[in-house]
Structures are given as C-alpha cells and as structure tokens.
C-alpha cells in the first residue's frame, strides 16, 4: 500500500501530476489501521474527516426506528465513504462501520480538504459528483430496506431500477450480492424469485428481469 493509492478513486479523477503534488503538500492527514471485528465509526458520530479506504473491507449497518440493525452495504478498498456528510449542517454519520477485513484508512482533516477545494477546483467538482452519487445510492437502498419481507424488498428493488417505458430491469447484482443488498439470505431470495416466476409476474434470465405484470407487483407493495 502507498499513500498515492488514494488517487485511484473517482474523487481524484483527471488529476494531473501537479494537482496530485499540490494535494499531498496541502492535505493534513493520518493513516490508521484497524483489525477485523473493530467498529471504526458508530452511527451518530460527527464526521470531521475525509475518509478513504485504502485497504480492507467494511460492513455498513444502520439502526432503524424499531432498533433493528440493517446491513446497508459492504464497501471495499479503494474508495471514499461518508463523503456527503463532512460539510453537512448536521455532519453525523448515518451508519456504523465495522471492519470485515483488516483496514488501512486515510483520514484528511475537514479544514485542509476545504482549503484544497479552493485551490484545486477539479477536486471540488469531483467531490460534488461523488457526494451526489453517494446520496442517490443511499436513498435508493434505504427505500428498499424500509419494506418488510423478502418479496416486497425485491419488488421495490425492481421498481427502483427499471427504466422508464421499459418492462426490463438490468440487474446490477448477482443473486449473492443482491441478497446482501436486500439484507436477506440467498436461498430465501432465490425461493421468492422462483415463486414470482411461477406466479407469472416476472421472468429472470441472464442478469435481466422481464416484468410481465407491473400492476400486480405494485399492488403487493
């Protein structure tokens, strides 16, 4: 692992060598290491740093209103996370981050990040793009997880990913990944998908889902 590995992520897209040098000259940062099982950030903690996962893997879990912990996603190096929250009015992490595979974390202070945004406009532009993308993905995932039951979560997932004017959904996940995304077991998800196919609502084939009865699926929600 090298510090310059941070430049592999979208936050630094199209950075020139000069920009990279300028960033490293101005940024105030620490490198932290965590072992499997450690909680590195708890839901509700203030976000005062730009976090970049250089190595390892993290589980991201949210406590819902009923006190149940829900798996939102699993993030893998190399990528930034929590980006939209660093400059938010209430800059609190909305989730708990737990180490799945040993982690090396790059943490840059909010103050130095803000100064660099003023001196490198491309960094600000990339930051806004990444933050927008993070917010969109988070809201989509939370809407899906707000539904109880495997069938309802899967149907909501389909509606979140279907293109306007189409009856086809191109799946972004295989069934193992989708089960994790929906917070359910793969066998249970596979069984529910098979039932929906048998009942004539959908056809699942080669990474795509053909919806035959959209009205019927919507009624179940």
HELIX and SHEET records of a PDB file:
HELIX    1   1 UNK A    3  UNK A    8  5                                   6    
HELIX    2   2 UNK A   10  UNK A   12  5                                   3    
HELIX    3   3 UNK A   17  UNK A   26  1                                  10    
HELIX    4   4 UNK A   83  UNK A   85  5                                   3    
HELIX    5   5 UNK A  110  UNK A  119  1                                  10    
HELIX    6   6 UNK A  121  UNK A  145  1                                  25    
HELIX    7   7 UNK A  150  UNK A  161  1                                  12    
HELIX    8   8 UNK A  175  UNK A  182  1                                   8    
HELIX    9   9 UNK A  186  UNK A  198  1                                  13    
HELIX   10  10 UNK A  214  UNK A  220  1                                   7    
SHEET    1   A 3 UNK A  29  UNK A  34  0                                        
SHEET    2   A 3 UNK A  96  UNK A 109 -1                                        
SHEET    3   A 3 UNK A  39  UNK A  41 -1                                        
SHEET    1   B 4 UNK A  29  UNK A  34  0                                        
SHEET    2   B 4 UNK A  96  UNK A 109 -1                                        
SHEET    3   B 4 UNK A  49  UNK A  63 -1                                        
SHEET    4   B 4 UNK A  69  UNK A  76 -1                                        
SHEET    1   C 4 UNK A  29  UNK A  34  0                                        
SHEET    2   C 4 UNK A  96  UNK A 109 -1                                        
SHEET    3   C 4 UNK A  49  UNK A  63 -1                                        
SHEET    4   C 4 UNK A  79  UNK A  81 -1                                        
SHEET    1   D 3 UNK A 168  UNK A 170  0                                        
SHEET    2   D 3 UNK A 208  UNK A 211 -1                                        
SHEET    3   D 3 UNK A 202  UNK A 205 -1                                        
END                                                                             
